[in-house]
């Protein structure tokens, strides 16, 4: 049985005398008390423009002080790669036990070798039947990683996913 956690005590509101009748009508008809009321705020033109710019997000720009990785764009990019890899492992039903700190420590000194060229580095598992753990992963040249043999000469895939026909899970 669900319990109601809202307080039933009405909150006091102050309404200008010109809007008093409209508020009473709104309440009587079951509408929100401030339905249809137009507010007049006395602002100078500069204040109005500043408020308008803030509402549109102008002048805000990037706020690196709020980023989890700080102002360093390389770390921000690396954290995004960690999140993508973690979610990809989850999609393929693979165990993922690498924390952000562990992932970052693995890549320290090699961030300039990230990419999709054959000379780039990949984080790969030593044993593809086990999960992504600190003892089971290492950095490998991308070309070597793509050409290496796995158990049974084909990459293990969870049942129902990635059998080569991806139309099964796509809506077409």
Secondary structure by P-SEA (a helix, b strand, c coil): ccccccccbbbbbbbcccaaaaaaaaaaacccccccbbbbbbccaaaaaaaaaaaaccccccccccccccccaaaaaaaaaaaaaaaaaaaacccccccaaaaaaaaccccccccccccccccccccccccccccccccccaaaaaaccccccccccccccccccccccccc
